[in-house]
Every structure is written in C-alpha cells, then in structure tokens.
C-alpha cells in the first residue's frame, strides 16, 4: 500500500506478534478479532493504526536481515496514519493488515534441490 509516496508492506513476524499480544488485554491474540470487528469505527481505526505501525516496522526489519542492500523507509507513525481519510483506513489499510496476518499463518516449505529418491530397501527371506 502506498502511503504518501512510500510503498508500505506489513508482516506478522514473531517480534510483531509479541509486541501486538503485549498490547492486548491479557496478551490474548484472540481479542484482536473482537477489536477489528468492533461496531465503533474509532476502535477499528486505533487497532489498525497500531497493527500497521508494528507490522510495517517488523517487515522492514526482516527485509534488512534478508537483503543487506534493503533501504528502510522513515518510520510509519500513528500521527501519519491519522491524516488519512476514514475510507482509506477502514477499507484498504485494514484489508492490507488483515491479509498480512492471514498470510503469516501459511506454511511454506522451500526445497531448492530435492534429494535423489533412493530405492527402498527390500526385505529378503
């Protein structure tokens, strides 16, 4: 998502998960769904703002480890997000953050060079 000319990406890393859970009542990540599905748009916005800032910062931190040439952007802040229109926050930003959370729950196994299949041993009688 582009916010004021900066391409922002979000990732629920282990560090982001820890930081988010610390901010929830009882550290319960199950409360996140209640906050994002709340009837009060301000509760939704505040939740999305916090998630976006944490998950963007952790995405950029991860990229810096993966690619030494990765250039970090200026830190995304709640103050910056508060200048967006409600339509940008409640729709697209919320969708981006939720998609990143869902994406983080996928399991990937990357095998570059699978080993050659060996013959199974036979049992001789």
Chimera marker file (.cmm) of the C-alpha trace (Angstrom):
<marker_set name="trace">
<marker id="1" x="0.000" y="0.000" z="0.000" r="1" g="1" b="0" radius="0.5"/>
<marker id="2" x="1.368" y="3.395" z="-0.902" r="1" g="1" b="0" radius="0.5"/>
<marker id="3" x="1.056" y="5.977" z="1.862" r="1" g="1" b="0" radius="0.5"/>
<marker id="4" x="2.279" y="9.459" z="0.976" r="1" g="1" b="0" radius="0.5"/>
<marker id="5" x="4.511" y="8.104" z="-1.775" r="1" g="1" b="0" radius="0.5"/>
<marker id="6" x="6.087" y="5.316" z="0.295" r="1" g="1" b="0" radius="0.5"/>
<marker id="7" x="5.335" y="1.669" z="-0.509" r="1" g="1" b="0" radius="0.5"/>
<marker id="8" x="4.375" y="0.161" z="2.844" r="1" g="1" b="0" radius="0.5"/>
<marker id="9" x="4.311" y="-3.575" z="3.411" r="1" g="1" b="0" radius="0.5"/>
<marker id="10" x="3.225" y="-5.439" z="6.518" r="1" g="1" b="0" radius="0.5"/>
<marker id="11" x="4.335" y="-8.726" z="8.077" r="1" g="1" b="0" radius="0.5"/>
<marker id="12" x="3.333" y="-10.521" z="11.232" r="1" g="1" b="0" radius="0.5"/>
<marker id="13" x="6.771" y="-11.678" z="12.349" r="1" g="1" b="0" radius="0.5"/>
<marker id="14" x="7.439" y="-13.292" z="15.716" r="1" g="1" b="0" radius="0.5"/>
<marker id="15" x="8.517" y="-9.890" z="17.025" r="1" g="1" b="0" radius="0.5"/>
<marker id="16" x="5.354" y="-8.227" z="15.732" r="1" g="1" b="0" radius="0.5"/>
<marker id="17" x="3.224" y="-10.984" z="17.248" r="1" g="1" b="0" radius="0.5"/>
<marker id="18" x="4.904" y="-10.479" z="20.629" r="1" g="1" b="0" radius="0.5"/>
<marker id="19" x="4.526" y="-6.702" z="20.525" r="1" g="1" b="0" radius="0.5"/>
<marker id="20" x="0.877" y="-6.889" z="19.454" r="1" g="1" b="0" radius="0.5"/>
<marker id="21" x="-0.043" y="-9.507" z="22.048" r="1" g="1" b="0" radius="0.5"/>
<marker id="22" x="1.591" y="-7.407" z="24.793" r="1" g="1" b="0" radius="0.5"/>
<marker id="23" x="-0.801" y="-4.573" z="23.928" r="1" g="1" b="0" radius="0.5"/>
<marker id="24" x="-3.931" y="-6.751" z="24.128" r="1" g="1" b="0" radius="0.5"/>
<marker id="25" x="-5.887" y="-7.484" z="27.333" r="1" g="1" b="0" radius="0.5"/>
<marker id="26" x="-4.269" y="-10.497" z="28.963" r="1" g="1" b="0" radius="0.5"/>
<marker id="27" x="-1.914" y="-10.824" z="25.980" r="1" g="1" b="0" radius="0.5"/>
<marker id="28" x="-4.708" y="-12.715" z="24.219" r="1" g="1" b="0" radius="0.5"/>
<marker id="29" x="-4.371" y="-12.542" z="20.419" r="1" g="1" b="0" radius="0.5"/>
<marker id="30" x="-7.946" y="-13.850" z="20.154" r="1" g="1" b="0" radius="0.5"/>
<marker id="31" x="-9.077" y="-10.377" z="21.280" r="1" g="1" b="0" radius="0.5"/>
<marker id="32" x="-7.724" y="-8.966" z="18.012" r="1" g="1" b="0" radius="0.5"/>
<marker id="33" x="-10.720" y="-10.240" z="16.051" r="1" g="1" b="0" radius="0.5"/>
<marker id="34" x="-13.071" y="-8.554" z="18.508" r="1" g="1" b="0" radius="0.5"/>
<marker id="35" x="-11.265" y="-5.225" z="18.059" r="1" g="1" b="0" radius="0.5"/>
<marker id="36" x="-11.181" y="-5.421" z="14.252" r="1" g="1" b="0" radius="0.5"/>
<marker id="37" x="-14.857" y="-6.423" z="14.128" r="1" g="1" b="0" radius="0.5"/>
<marker id="38" x="-15.986" y="-3.811" z="16.631" r="1" g="1" b="0" radius="0.5"/>
<marker id="39" x="-19.008" y="-1.619" z="15.869" r="1" g="1" b="0" radius="0.5"/>
<marker id="40" x="-17.095" y="1.529" z="16.833" r="1" g="1" b="0" radius="0.5"/>
<marker id="41" x="-15.070" y="2.802" z="13.835" r="1" g="1" b="0" radius="0.5"/>
<marker id="42" x="-12.621" y="4.533" z="16.190" r="1" g="1" b="0" radius="0.5"/>
<marker id="43" x="-11.804" y="1.237" z="17.912" r="1" g="1" b="0" radius="0.5"/>
<marker id="44" x="-11.208" y="-0.297" z="14.482" r="1" g="1" b="0" radius="0.5"/>
<marker id="45" x="-9.040" y="2.639" z="13.360" r="1" g="1" b="0" radius="0.5"/>
<marker id="46" x="-6.944" y="2.660" z="16.526" r="1" g="1" b="0" radius="0.5"/>
<marker id="47" x="-6.400" y="-1.091" z="16.223" r="1" g="1" b="0" radius="0.5"/>
<marker id="48" x="-5.493" y="-0.875" z="12.528" r="1" g="1" b="0" radius="0.5"/>
<marker id="49" x="-3.115" y="2.042" z="13.208" r="1" g="1" b="0" radius="0.5"/>
<marker id="50" x="-1.236" y="0.107" z="15.897" r="1" g="1" b="0" radius="0.5"/>
<marker id="51" x="-1.102" y="-3.054" z="13.811" r="1" g="1" b="0" radius="0.5"/>
<marker id="52" x="0.070" y="-1.202" z="10.700" r="1" g="1" b="0" radius="0.5"/>
<marker id="53" x="2.879" y="0.611" z="12.518" r="1" g="1" b="0" radius="0.5"/>
<marker id="54" x="4.132" y="-2.523" z="14.277" r="1" g="1" b="0" radius="0.5"/>
<marker id="55" x="3.836" y="-4.822" z="11.273" r="1" g="1" b="0" radius="0.5"/>
<marker id="56" x="5.450" y="-2.332" z="8.878" r="1" g="1" b="0" radius="0.5"/>
<marker id="57" x="8.386" y="-1.770" z="11.211" r="1" g="1" b="0" radius="0.5"/>
<marker id="58" x="8.872" y="-5.524" z="11.639" r="1" g="1" b="0" radius="0.5"/>
<marker id="59" x="8.564" y="-6.117" z="7.872" r="1" g="1" b="0" radius="0.5"/>
<marker id="60" x="11.324" y="-3.600" z="7.231" r="1" g="1" b="0" radius="0.5"/>
<marker id="61" x="13.492" y="-5.044" z="9.994" r="1" g="1" b="0" radius="0.5"/>
<marker id="62" x="13.097" y="-8.510" z="8.449" r="1" g="1" b="0" radius="0.5"/>
<marker id="63" x="13.959" y="-7.224" z="4.971" r="1" g="1" b="0" radius="0.5"/>
<marker id="64" x="17.126" y="-5.584" z="6.302" r="1" g="1" b="0" radius="0.5"/>
<marker id="65" x="18.272" y="-9.010" z="7.556" r="1" g="1" b="0" radius="0.5"/>
<marker id="66" x="17.347" y="-10.751" z="4.310" r="1" g="1" b="0" radius="0.5"/>
<marker id="67" x="18.840" y="-8.155" z="1.971" r="1" g="1" b="0" radius="0.5"/>
<marker id="68" x="21.803" y="-6.042" z="3.115" r="1" g="1" b="0" radius="0.5"/>
<marker id="69" x="21.004" y="-3.537" z="0.331" r="1" g="1" b="0" radius="0.5"/>
<marker id="70" x="17.424" y="-3.029" z="1.542" r="1" g="1" b="0" radius="0.5"/>
<marker id="71" x="16.782" y="0.626" z="2.335" r="1" g="1" b="0" radius="0.5"/>
<marker id="72" x="14.497" y="1.216" z="5.286" r="1" g="1" b="0" radius="0.5"/>
<marker id="73" x="11.859" y="3.932" z="4.958" r="1" g="1" b="0" radius="0.5"/>
<marker id="74" x="11.041" y="6.518" z="7.548" r="1" g="1" b="0" radius="0.5"/>
<marker id="75" x="9.107" y="5.015" z="10.428" r="1" g="1" b="0" radius="0.5"/>
<marker id="76" x="5.350" y="4.766" z="9.886" r="1" g="1" b="0" radius="0.5"/>
<marker id="77" x="3.586" y="6.548" z="12.729" r="1" g="1" b="0" radius="0.5"/>
<marker id="78" x="0.079" y="6.778" z="14.114" r="1" g="1" b="0" radius="0.5"/>
<marker id="79" x="0.281" y="10.547" z="13.564" r="1" g="1" b="0" radius="0.5"/>
<marker id="80" x="0.876" y="9.970" z="9.831" r="1" g="1" b="0" radius="0.5"/>
<marker id="81" x="-1.973" y="7.470" z="9.616" r="1" g="1" b="0" radius="0.5"/>
<marker id="82" x="-4.336" y="9.854" z="11.407" r="1" g="1" b="0" radius="0.5"/>
<marker id="83" x="-4.080" y="12.197" z="8.422" r="1" g="1" b="0" radius="0.5"/>
<marker id="84" x="-5.604" y="9.597" z="6.080" r="1" g="1" b="0" radius="0.5"/>
<marker id="85" x="-9.293" y="9.605" z="5.217" r="1" g="1" b="0" radius="0.5"/>
<marker id="86" x="-11.595" y="7.215" z="7.048" r="1" g="1" b="0" radius="0.5"/>
<marker id="87" x="-12.255" y="5.402" z="3.751" r="1" g="1" b="0" radius="0.5"/>
<marker id="88" x="-8.503" y="4.724" z="3.357" r="1" g="1" b="0" radius="0.5"/>
<marker id="89" x="-8.211" y="3.335" z="6.885" r="1" g="1" b="0" radius="0.5"/>
<marker id="90" x="-11.385" y="1.329" z="7.359" r="1" g="1" b="0" radius="0.5"/>
<marker id="91" x="-11.145" y="-0.257" z="3.905" r="1" g="1" b="0" radius="0.5"/>
<marker id="92" x="-7.761" y="-0.616" z="2.209" r="1" g="1" b="0" radius="0.5"/>
<marker id="93" x="-5.414" y="-0.279" z="5.187" r="1" g="1" b="0" radius="0.5"/>
<marker id="94" x="-7.457" y="-2.682" z="7.302" r="1" g="1" b="0" radius="0.5"/>
<marker id="95" x="-7.590" y="-5.137" z="4.384" r="1" g="1" b="0" radius="0.5"/>
<marker id="96" x="-3.801" y="-4.952" z="3.893" r="1" g="1" b="0" radius="0.5"/>
<marker id="97" x="-3.101" y="-5.548" z="7.580" r="1" g="1" b="0" radius="0.5"/>
<marker id="98" x="-5.578" y="-8.427" z="7.861" r="1" g="1" b="0" radius="0.5"/>
<marker id="99" x="-4.196" y="-10.007" z="4.652" r="1" g="1" b="0" radius="0.5"/>
<marker id="100" x="-0.679" y="-9.877" z="6.127" r="1" g="1" b="0" radius="0.5"/>
<marker id="101" x="-1.908" y="-11.594" z="9.294" r="1" g="1" b="0" radius="0.5"/>
<marker id="102" x="-3.626" y="-14.319" z="7.277" r="1" g="1" b="0" radius="0.5"/>
<marker id="103" x="-0.581" y="-14.698" z="5.015" r="1" g="1" b="0" radius="0.5"/>
<marker id="104" x="1.657" y="-15.200" z="8.050" r="1" g="1" b="0" radius="0.5"/>
<marker id="105" x="-0.352" y="-18.274" z="9.014" r="1" g="1" b="0" radius="0.5"/>
<marker id="106" x="0.532" y="-20.108" z="5.798" r="1" g="1" b="0" radius="0.5"/>
<marker id="107" x="3.185" y="-22.765" z="5.968" r="1" g="1" b="0" radius="0.5"/>
<marker id="108" x="5.802" y="-22.817" z="3.244" r="1" g="1" b="0" radius="0.5"/>
<marker id="109" x="8.441" y="-25.417" z="2.664" r="1" g="1" b="0" radius="0.5"/>
<marker id="110" x="11.116" y="-24.417" z="0.181" r="1" g="1" b="0" radius="0.5"/>
<marker id="111" x="13.378" y="-27.154" z="-1.117" r="1" g="1" b="0" radius="0.5"/>
<marker id="112" x="15.901" y="-25.898" z="-3.631" r="1" g="1" b="0" radius="0.5"/>
<marker id="113" x="17.430" y="-29.218" z="-4.633" r="1" g="1" b="0" radius="0.5"/>
<marker id="114" x="15.355" y="-32.186" z="-3.560" r="1" g="1" b="0" radius="0.5"/>
<marker id="115" x="17.464" y="-35.225" z="-2.783" r="1" g="1" b="0" radius="0.5"/>
<marker id="116" x="17.518" y="-38.035" z="-5.287" r="1" g="1" b="0" radius="0.5"/>
<marker id="117" x="14.996" y="-40.710" z="-4.480" r="1" g="1" b="0" radius="0.5"/>
<marker id="118" x="16.664" y="-43.776" z="-3.077" r="1" g="1" b="0" radius="0.5"/>
<marker id="119" x="15.413" y="-47.253" z="-3.627" r="1" g="1" b="0" radius="0.5"/>
<marker id="120" x="13.587" y="-48.574" z="-0.649" r="1" g="1" b="0" radius="0.5"/>
<marker id="121" x="15.377" y="-51.460" z="0.956" r="1" g="1" b="0" radius="0.5"/>
<marker id="122" x="13.852" y="-54.822" z="0.213" r="1" g="1" b="0" radius="0.5"/>
<marker id="123" x="13.279" y="-57.476" z="2.785" r="1" g="1" b="0" radius="0.5"/>
<marker id="124" x="14.762" y="-60.794" z="1.674" r="1" g="1" b="0" radius="0.5"/>
<marker id="125" x="13.575" y="-64.043" z="3.063" r="1" g="1" b="0" radius="0.5"/>
<link id1="1" id2="2" r="1" g="1" b="0" radius="0.2"/>
<link id1="2" id2="3" r="1" g="1" b="0" radius="0.2"/>
<link id1="3" id2="4" r="1" g="1" b="0" radius="0.2"/>
<link id1="4" id2="5" r="1" g="1" b="0" radius="0.2"/>
<link id1="5" id2="6" r="1" g="1" b="0" radius="0.2"/>
<link id1="6" id2="7" r="1" g="1" b="0" radius="0.2"/>
<link id1="7" id2="8" r="1" g="1" b="0" radius="0.2"/>
<link id1="8" id2="9" r="1" g="1" b="0" radius="0.2"/>
<link id1="9" id2="10" r="1" g="1" b="0" radius="0.2"/>
<link id1="10" id2="11" r="1" g="1" b="0" radius="0.2"/>
<link id1="11" id2="12" r="1" g="1" b="0" radius="0.2"/>
<link id1="12" id2="13" r="1" g="1" b="0" radius="0.2"/>
<link id1="13" id2="14" r="1" g="1" b="0" radius="0.2"/>
<link id1="14" id2="15" r="1" g="1" b="0" radius="0.2"/>
<link id1="15" id2="16" r="1" g="1" b="0" radius="0.2"/>
<link id1="16" id2="17" r="1" g="1" b="0" radius="0.2"/>
<link id1="17" id2="18" r="1" g="1" b="0" radius="0.2"/>
<link id1="18" id2="19" r="1" g="1" b="0" radius="0.2"/>
<link id1="19" id2="20" r="1" g="1" b="0" radius="0.2"/>
<link id1="20" id2="21" r="1" g="1" b="0" radius="0.2"/>
<link id1="21" id2="22" r="1" g="1" b="0" radius="0.2"/>
<link id1="22" id2="23" r="1" g="1" b="0" radius="0.2"/>
<link id1="23" id2="24" r="1" g="1" b="0" radius="0.2"/>
<link id1="24" id2="25" r="1" g="1" b="0" radius="0.2"/>
<link id1="25" id2="26" r="1" g="1" b="0" radius="0.2"/>
<link id1="26" id2="27" r="1" g="1" b="0" radius="0.2"/>
<link id1="27" id2="28" r="1" g="1" b="0" radius="0.2"/>
<link id1="28" id2="29" r="1" g="1" b="0" radius="0.2"/>
<link id1="29" id2="30" r="1" g="1" b="0" radius="0.2"/>
<link id1="30" id2="31" r="1" g="1" b="0" radius="0.2"/>
<link id1="31" id2="32" r="1" g="1" b="0" radius="0.2"/>
<link id1="32" id2="33" r="1" g="1" b="0" radius="0.2"/>
<link id1="33" id2="34" r="1" g="1" b="0" radius="0.2"/>
<link id1="34" id2="35" r="1" g="1" b="0" radius="0.2"/>
<link id1="35" id2="36" r="1" g="1" b="0" radius="0.2"/>
<link id1="36" id2="37" r="1" g="1" b="0" radius="0.2"/>
<link id1="37" id2="38" r="1" g="1" b="0" radius="0.2"/>
<link id1="38" id2="39" r="1" g="1" b="0" radius="0.2"/>
<link id1="39" id2="40" r="1" g="1" b="0" radius="0.2"/>
<link id1="40" id2="41" r="1" g="1" b="0" radius="0.2"/>
<link id1="41" id2="42" r="1" g="1" b="0" radius="0.2"/>
<link id1="42" id2="43" r="1" g="1" b="0" radius="0.2"/>
<link id1="43" id2="44" r="1" g="1" b="0" radius="0.2"/>
<link id1="44" id2="45" r="1" g="1" b="0" radius="0.2"/>
<link id1="45" id2="46" r="1" g="1" b="0" radius="0.2"/>
<link id1="46" id2="47" r="1" g="1" b="0" radius="0.2"/>
<link id1="47" id2="48" r="1" g="1" b="0" radius="0.2"/>
<link id1="48" id2="49" r="1" g="1" b="0" radius="0.2"/>
<link id1="49" id2="50" r="1" g="1" b="0" radius="0.2"/>
<link id1="50" id2="51" r="1" g="1" b="0" radius="0.2"/>
<link id1="51" id2="52" r="1" g="1" b="0" radius="0.2"/>
<link id1="52" id2="53" r="1" g="1" b="0" radius="0.2"/>
<link id1="53" id2="54" r="1" g="1" b="0" radius="0.2"/>
<link id1="54" id2="55" r="1" g="1" b="0" radius="0.2"/>
<link id1="55" id2="56" r="1" g="1" b="0" radius="0.2"/>
<link id1="56" id2="57" r="1" g="1" b="0" radius="0.2"/>
<link id1="57" id2="58" r="1" g="1" b="0" radius="0.2"/>
<link id1="58" id2="59" r="1" g="1" b="0" radius="0.2"/>
<link id1="59" id2="60" r="1" g="1" b="0" radius="0.2"/>
<link id1="60" id2="61" r="1" g="1" b="0" radius="0.2"/>
<link id1="61" id2="62" r="1" g="1" b="0" radius="0.2"/>
<link id1="62" id2="63" r="1" g="1" b="0" radius="0.2"/>
<link id1="63" id2="64" r="1" g="1" b="0" radius="0.2"/>
<link id1="64" id2="65" r="1" g="1" b="0" radius="0.2"/>
<link id1="65" id2="66" r="1" g="1" b="0" radius="0.2"/>
<link id1="66" id2="67" r="1" g="1" b="0" radius="0.2"/>
<link id1="67" id2="68" r="1" g="1" b="0" radius="0.2"/>
<link id1="68" id2="69" r="1" g="1" b="0" radius="0.2"/>
<link id1="69" id2="70" r="1" g="1" b="0" radius="0.2"/>
<link id1="70" id2="71" r="1" g="1" b="0" radius="0.2"/>
<link id1="71" id2="72" r="1" g="1" b="0" radius="0.2"/>
<link id1="72" id2="73" r="1" g="1" b="0" radius="0.2"/>
<link id1="73" id2="74" r="1" g="1" b="0" radius="0.2"/>
<link id1="74" id2="75" r="1" g="1" b="0" radius="0.2"/>
<link id1="75" id2="76" r="1" g="1" b="0" radius="0.2"/>
<link id1="76" id2="77" r="1" g="1" b="0" radius="0.2"/>
<link id1="77" id2="78" r="1" g="1" b="0" radius="0.2"/>
<link id1="78" id2="79" r="1" g="1" b="0" radius="0.2"/>
<link id1="79" id2="80" r="1" g="1" b="0" radius="0.2"/>
<link id1="80" id2="81" r="1" g="1" b="0" radius="0.2"/>
<link id1="81" id2="82" r="1" g="1" b="0" radius="0.2"/>
<link id1="82" id2="83" r="1" g="1" b="0" radius="0.2"/>
<link id1="83" id2="84" r="1" g="1" b="0" radius="0.2"/>
<link id1="84" id2="85" r="1" g="1" b="0" radius="0.2"/>
<link id1="85" id2="86" r="1" g="1" b="0" radius="0.2"/>
<link id1="86" id2="87" r="1" g="1" b="0" radius="0.2"/>
<link id1="87" id2="88" r="1" g="1" b="0" radius="0.2"/>
<link id1="88" id2="89" r="1" g="1" b="0" radius="0.2"/>
<link id1="89" id2="90" r="1" g="1" b="0" radius="0.2"/>
<link id1="90" id2="91" r="1" g="1" b="0" radius="0.2"/>
<link id1="91" id2="92" r="1" g="1" b="0" radius="0.2"/>
<link id1="92" id2="93" r="1" g="1" b="0" radius="0.2"/>
<link id1="93" id2="94" r="1" g="1" b="0" radius="0.2"/>
<link id1="94" id2="95" r="1" g="1" b="0" radius="0.2"/>
<link id1="95" id2="96" r="1" g="1" b="0" radius="0.2"/>
<link id1="96" id2="97" r="1" g="1" b="0" radius="0.2"/>
<link id1="97" id2="98" r="1" g="1" b="0" radius="0.2"/>
<link id1="98" id2="99" r="1" g="1" b="0" radius="0.2"/>
<link id1="99" id2="100" r="1" g="1" b="0" radius="0.2"/>
<link id1="100" id2="101" r="1" g="1" b="0" radius="0.2"/>
<link id1="101" id2="102" r="1" g="1" b="0" radius="0.2"/>
<link id1="102" id2="103" r="1" g="1" b="0" radius="0.2"/>
<link id1="103" id2="104" r="1" g="1" b="0" radius="0.2"/>
<link id1="104" id2="105" r="1" g="1" b="0" radius="0.2"/>
<link id1="105" id2="106" r="1" g="1" b="0" radius="0.2"/>
<link id1="106" id2="107" r="1" g="1" b="0" radius="0.2"/>
<link id1="107" id2="108" r="1" g="1" b="0" radius="0.2"/>
<link id1="108" id2="109" r="1" g="1" b="0" radius="0.2"/>
<link id1="109" id2="110" r="1" g="1" b="0" radius="0.2"/>
<link id1="110" id2="111" r="1" g="1" b="0" radius="0.2"/>
<link id1="111" id2="112" r="1" g="1" b="0" radius="0.2"/>
<link id1="112" id2="113" r="1" g="1" b="0" radius="0.2"/>
<link id1="113" id2="114" r="1" g="1" b="0" radius="0.2"/>
<link id1="114" id2="115" r="1" g="1" b="0" radius="0.2"/>
<link id1="115" id2="116" r="1" g="1" b="0" radius="0.2"/>
<link id1="116" id2="117" r="1" g="1" b="0" radius="0.2"/>
<link id1="117" id2="118" r="1" g="1" b="0" radius="0.2"/>
<link id1="118" id2="119" r="1" g="1" b="0" radius="0.2"/>
<link id1="119" id2="120" r="1" g="1" b="0" radius="0.2"/>
<link id1="120" id2="121" r="1" g="1" b="0" radius="0.2"/>
<link id1="121" id2="122" r="1" g="1" b="0" radius="0.2"/>
<link id1="122" id2="123" r="1" g="1" b="0" radius="0.2"/>
<link id1="123" id2="124" r="1" g="1" b="0" radius="0.2"/>
<link id1="124" id2="125" r="1" g="1" b="0" radius="0.2"/>
</marker_set>
